[in-house]
Each structure stands twice: as C-alpha cells, then as structure tokens.
Amino acid sequence: MKKLLMILTIIANIILISLILLNKYILNMKECVSIIMCGIILLFNILEIIINKKIYKTITIISIISILFGLYQTYCNPNWNSVIYRNKTIYTEEYDNILTKKEALEDLEYAMKYLKKVHPRLLKNIPEDLEEQYNIVKNNIENEENITTSFLEKNIESIVSKLNDAHTRIYPVYENYHLLKQLYTHNKNNEKLKKINGIDIQEIFEKNKQYYSYEMEEFAYNQFRSDVIFLEKLNKLGIDENEITYTFELNKKLTDYTYHKEDFVTQEEYNTYNNIEPQPTTSFVTYEIDNENNIAILYLDECNNTKEYKNVLNEMFNEIKQNNIENIAVDLRNNGGGDSSVATEFLKYINIDKYQDWKSEIRRGIFNIKTKKHTIKNKKKDNAFNGNVYVLTSIDTFSSAMDFAMLIKDNNIGTIIGEASSNNPNSYGMITRFVLPNSKLYAQISTKKWYRINETTEEKFIEPDIKCESEQAILKLYDKIKSTSEN
C-alpha cells in the first residue's frame, strides 16, 4: 500500500504537468480538471502521511511544485486555452451561418469569461458602460430569430469596443474572403467611393463605428473603408450583399454602379479577372544609402527582431560608416507592430549611453504586476552612429512601431516626421487569442498596459515634430536634412 501510494502520487504529478503542457498546444481544458488533479495529488500526500506516519520530503516537494505550477498556469497564465502558440488555423463559420440562441449565448459568455480573466482593466470590476452593453447584447441575442456569425461578431465587438483598446477585438478568420472584382478598375481610375445605396459613406461609418475597437477614430474609419468592399463584411455593416450600389466620384462627377453577390470573388479569382501578375515576395526590412543627400533610410514594415533584421542593421550601419553618412531615417509608415525589441536592437547602433523605458502593468490572474519606468544602459556597438536620427510615421504606425517612435521622441534621440500614430502610448497590448467554441470567431485580448515614457506630455498620441501627410514624409525629410546642413 505504501509503495502503491507513492507510485500513484508520482503518476498524478506526471499527469497534471503533462495536461498543463498539452493544453498549451493541443487541448482546451476546463479549469476544473486542474483543480481535480491538484486535489488528487494533495489527497495522496495526506494519505501517505496518515498511513506511513512520516513525510517523504522529495515526493512532497515535487507535489507542492506541481500543484503551484498547475494553479499558476490555469489561473494566472493569460494564454491558458488560447490559440496563441498553435500553428493550426481554425476557420470561422461562414458569415451567414445560423447559430442557435444557446450556441450564441455560450460564445458570448466564453468571450466575457476570458475578457474578465486576462484584460488588465477588468481586474477589479467591469466598467459600467461595458456591463450595460453586455446586457444589451444578451437581450439582442435572446430576441433575434436568425443569429448569424456576422450578427454575433458585431454584437460582441460592440461590448469589447467599450474598452477603447485597439488591440482587443472580436474578428473572424474565414477560409475565403470575397472582394469586389471591379474594385481594381475603380482604383486604377482613381475613383473615390462616396456612397453606398445612396447613403454617404461617412454616415454609414458613424452608425457602425461601435463595431470597431480603436483608440483613434481615423484608424477605425480606414478599417471600415477596407471592409465595405468585402462580401463577408457587408452583412456586419447592415448592408444587403445580394444587391449593392456603390457611388464613386471622379473629377467631381458621381456615378452609380450596381453589383450583386456574384461580383464578389476570392483573391485568386480577383487576380485572374484583373490580369494581376503575382508579385515577388519582398522582405519586411530593407534599406538604401543615398550618398548624394547624405542619408540612409531603413524601411521597416514589421517589428520582427529576427536574424535577418539584425543582419540588415549590421550591414546598413557598416555602409553608413564607410560612406560617412550623417543622417538616418527609419520608415515606420506601413508598420503595424510586432516585437518591441526591434527598437532596442536599433538603438545599440546609436551613440547614446542610456535611455528611459516605460512602466507597465501585466495581468496575472488576480494580480496586476506593475513595473516602474526605468533607465536602460545602452549596449551600443563600437563606433556607434553619432548623426541625426529621423522616424517617419503614419496613422498605420501601430503597436510596437508606435513604441519605436515613442522611444525616439520621448528620449530626445531624433525627430518624428509624418502623421500621429494610431494608438495611444498609454494603451494596452501583449495580446492573447481565443476561439469561441461555436462560431469559431476569434477573441483577441490584451494582457498588459503600457504607460508613456514622457508622463508630463499632454499629447494623446505620438505627435510628429514635423507634421505632414504620410505620403509627403520623405519630401519633408529631405527638406529637413537640406535646411539642417545649410545651417
């Protein structure tokens, strides 16, 4: 009996740890399973003490570690039951797929459960406006006869949007998206979309902006403009996809075009219809050296701190040194974020000894763990760059790309040129993702809050030192270099 208890205790520990690890990549385990396994391990240890009248320290220590590990992973790890580490794509049910009320309510509660569990703002209580919208949505579901995936998406999103957190949102991942096949011609002719079914596009946006999570309204508007040419998104916006009239403007003249459901095609069909040749794959990071104008420009479209990125930085700064370049610009205008450490890697090549980093709060179960603003000692390279640094930004400069711009601006390292970034430096991020069980909609939720380095500024966003439309940023950059060199 004594040996059997020891063996059972060891097996129970192995099962618990195995389940926790498998849940990270494969399973979708309910919290009660962890609690049951922890209880079994604790029971076996108590029985050993009662029967053997002694404590086996090794087994007890292993059990304590297993139980703490199990409880931490179940209740404090924001990625518990998430799909953040799973390589397999789970496709959302079709936008017009019908859900039962029970299924829709299950998905609603599933989304709310993980919002409350992992979002830093929801640690102590639910904001009143969010709670009110939750009750409205629950009532909408209970009173709707035909609950589609699209209907559920926009309703849950209307709850999430109350957080004013652009990183936290509800969205579908359809196996196929269908876009208007004639769009290519309209764009080629420089026609501007003005109305849909006779209603001004701005008016449609105003009615639907509650279904977008954003911090800057212009960011949501850009997303809305993109959505209105996709079949799957029209239904969400309350537009009948079976027949739709787009009004385009060209040379101040308005022209109506009526399209039907069959005019929306997959990307492959769109390319074939418009004779679009496949474009060569380009790297997310490239650079150019302009000796004539004494500048190097780093084009960074994603924040990926990979070996490729590091190699490009090394090659670029070697060329900068060889050519005695005195100006460098980082183009973040098309950068939607990723890994914030790309900025840290870049700063190693800049001749500064130290810089300020931001403070933050990260959600871990029933705690928000706070970090203070701190000074980072720069691990700068030999012969680091000592010239002028510029960063080009746009409304599409988001998340970690915004952090990059903030590090440069708030530490007075360089000059920002272009448009304000689209999310607030005092904002949320470090996302995790869950798939709702019935609709297979994705719930993307922030787990961390950052605070701006410059805590005294009244700026809501990272405002440029030199403001201009993003398309003009390069020209403004060259003008600035020219005026600086003349002075």
Buried (B, 14 or more C-beta within 10 A) or exposed (E): EEEEBBEBBBEBBEBBBEBBEEBBEEEEBEBEBBBEBBEBBBEBBEBBEEEEEEEBEEBBEBBEEBBEBBBBBBBBBBBBBBBEEEEEEEEBBBBBBBBEEEBBBBBBEBBBBBBEBBBBBBBEEBEEEBEEBBEEBBEBBEEBEEBBBBBBBBBBBBBBBBBBBBBBBBBBBBEEBBBBBBBBEBBEEEBEBBBBBEEEBEEBBEEBBBBBBBBBEEBBBBBBEEBBBBBBBBBBBEBEBEEBEBBBBEEEEEEEBEBEEEBBBBEEBBBEBBEEEEEEEEEBBBBEBBEEBBBBBBBBBBBBBBEEBBEBBEEBBEBBBEEEBBBBBBBBBBBBBBBBBBBBBBBBBBEBEEBBBBBBBBBBBEEBEEBEBEEEEBEBBEEBBEBBBBBBBBBBBBBBBBBBBBBBBBBEBBBBBBBBBBBBBBBBBBBBBBBBEBBBBBBBBBBBBBBBBBEEEEEEBBBBEBBBEBEBBBEBBBBBBEEEEEE
